[in-house]
């Protein structure tokens, strides 16, 4: 168990080691759903919720696998639980907000294969976090993921009205912005030690 403060764990996951901009995990929704701030916020909320569920399940599964001396089943167990959690979230969103379900499109089922969620479960267990630390870590990672989506969406919305050269429009400009955002988040790497 680590002796880090909960605040440090949260800041570390959201800013210092941001899953999207420092670890480059979850790039697919970062590039695909970051066109509008409203959609980016809702996708960030869905990913944060799945991260919290995955964190709780990862803690329990890890304890169970260690108890039965089967830590080699960790990866496949995490994948099954994450896929199940995403299916529940997808059914909930489809029932409660069909418009959001249509707006998120293919990216909602792709949360299942979002490597940021699997990375969260693996990082959390490898860091030796307990239940509360794992929840805070997941919350920080979700907030950082949402922050990255919102920053990218805000910049992309503003650039829709900018006079950009045709050579730099579309994917080129999006990747250029993602690189600059990543570089700006690298400035947080000196925080906390």
C-alpha positions in Angstrom: 0.0 0.0 0.0 1.3 3.4 -0.9 1.4 6.2 1.7 0.5 9.0 -0.7 -2.2 11.4 0.3 -5.5 11.2 -1.5 -5.1 14.7 -2.9 -1.8 13.7 -4.4 -3.3 10.6 -6.0 -6.1 12.7 -7.5 -3.8 15.4 -8.9 -1.3 12.8 -10.1 -4.0 10.9 -12.1 -5.7 14.0 -13.5 -2.8 16.3 -14.4 0.6 14.9 -13.8 0.1 11.5 -15.4 -3.0 12.3 -17.5 -4.1 9.1 -19.2 -4.7 10.9 -22.6 -2.0 13.5 -22.7 0.8 11.8 -20.8 0.2 8.1 -21.3 -1.5 8.4 -24.6 -4.3 6.0 -23.6 -7.8 6.6 -24.8 -6.8 8.4 -28.0 -9.7 7.1 -30.0 -12.5 8.9 -28.1 -10.1 11.8 -27.6 -9.9 12.4 -31.3 -13.3 11.1 -32.3 -15.7 12.7 -29.8 -13.9 16.0 -29.2 -15.7 18.0 -31.9 -18.3 19.5 -29.6 -18.0 20.4 -25.9 -21.5 19.0 -25.0 -20.7 15.6 -26.4 -17.2 15.6 -25.0 -18.5 16.4 -21.5 -21.0 13.5 -21.7 -18.5 11.1 -23.1 -16.1 12.1 -20.3 -18.8 11.5 -17.7 -19.5 8.0 -19.2 -15.8 7.1 -19.2 -15.4 8.4 -15.6 -18.4 6.3 -14.5 -16.9 3.2 -16.2 -13.5 4.0 -14.6 -15.1 4.1 -11.1 -16.8 0.8 -11.7 -13.7 -0.8 -13.1 -11.6 0.5 -10.2 -14.0 -1.0 -7.6 -14.1 -4.3 -9.5 -10.4 -4.4 -10.1 -9.8 -4.1 -6.3 -12.1 -6.9 -5.6 -10.9 -9.1 -8.4 -7.3 -8.6 -7.5 -8.0 -9.5 -3.8 -9.9 -12.6 -5.0 -7.2 -13.7 -7.4 -4.5 -13.3 -4.9 -6.5 -15.2 -2.3 -7.0 -18.2 -4.7 -3.4 -17.9 -5.9 -4.3 -17.1 -9.5 -2.9 -13.7 -10.3 -2.2 -14.9 -13.9 -6.0 -14.5 -14.5 -5.8 -10.7 -13.7 -5.8 -9.4 -17.3 -8.6 -11.5 -18.7 -10.7 -10.9 -15.6 -10.3 -7.2 -15.9 -11.3 -7.3 -19.6 -14.5 -9.3 -18.8 -15.6 -7.0 -16.0 -14.9 -3.8 -18.0 -16.8 -5.1 -21.0 -19.8 -6.0 -18.8 -19.7 -2.6 -17.1 -19.7 -0.8 -20.5 -22.6 -2.9 -21.6 -24.6 -1.8 -18.6 -23.7 1.9 -19.1 -24.6 1.6 -22.8 -28.0 0.1 -22.0 -28.6 2.8 -19.3 -27.8 5.7 -21.7 -29.9 4.1 -24.5 -32.9 3.9 -22.2 -32.4 7.3 -20.4 -31.1 9.5 -23.2 -31.6 8.2 -26.8 -30.3 11.5 -28.2 -27.1 11.1 -26.3 -26.9 7.5 -27.4 -27.1 8.5 -31.0 -24.7 11.4 -30.6 -22.0 9.2 -29.1 -22.5 6.6 -31.8 -19.9 4.0 -32.2 -17.7 5.6 -29.5 -19.9 4.4 -26.7 -19.3 0.7 -27.4 -15.7 1.5 -28.0 -15.4 2.4 -24.3 -15.1 -1.4 -23.9 -11.8 -1.3 -25.8 -10.7 2.0 -24.4 -7.2 1.2 -23.2 -7.4 4.0 -20.6 -9.9 1.9 -18.6 -7.8 -1.3 -18.7 -4.7 0.8 -18.0 -6.5 2.2 -14.9 -7.2 -1.2 -13.5 -3.7 -2.5 -14.1 -1.9 0.7 -12.9 -4.1 0.7 -9.7 -3.3 -2.8 -8.8 0.4 -2.5 -9.7 0.7 0.7 -7.5 -0.8 -1.3 -4.6 -3.7 1.1 -4.0 -6.4 0.1 -1.5 -10.1 0.5 -2.1 -10.3 4.3 -1.3 -7.0 5.1 -3.0 -8.3 3.2 -6.1 -11.5 5.2 -6.1 -9.7 8.5 -5.9 -7.3 7.4 -8.6 -10.2 6.4 -10.9 -11.9 9.7 -10.2 -8.8 11.7 -10.9 -8.2 9.7 -14.1 -11.8 10.3 -15.2 -11.5 14.0 -14.4 -8.3 14.2 -16.4 -9.8 12.3 -19.3 -12.8 14.7 -19.3 -10.5 17.7 -19.0 -8.5 16.6 -22.0 -11.7 16.0 -24.1 -13.1 19.4 -23.1 -9.9 21.2 -23.9 -9.7 19.6 -27.3 -13.4 20.2 -28.0 -13.1 23.8 -27.0 -10.1 24.4 -29.3 -11.7 22.5 -32.2 -15.0 24.5 -31.9 -13.0 27.8 -31.9 -10.9 26.7 -34.9 -14.1 26.0 -36.9 -14.5 29.7 -37.2 -10.8 30.4 -37.8 -9.3 31.0 -41.2 -6.9 28.1 -41.4 -5.0 27.1 -44.5 -6.5 24.1 -46.4 -3.3 22.2 -45.9 -3.8 22.2 -42.1 -7.5 21.6 -41.9 -9.0 18.4 -40.5 -6.9 15.6 -39.1 -3.6 17.5 -39.5 -4.8 20.4 -37.3 -6.4 18.0 -34.8 -3.2 16.1 -34.3 -1.2 19.3 -34.1 -3.4 20.5 -31.3 -3.2 17.2 -29.5 0.6 17.4 -29.6 0.6 20.9 -28.2 -1.9 19.9 -25.5 0.3 17.0 -24.6 3.4 19.2 -24.4 1.6 21.7 -22.2 0.6 18.9 -19.8 4.2 17.7 -19.6 4.8 20.9 -17.6 2.9 19.3 -14.8 5.5 16.5 -14.6 7.6 18.3 -12.1 4.8 18.7 -9.5 4.8 16.6 -6.3 8.4 15.5 -6.2 
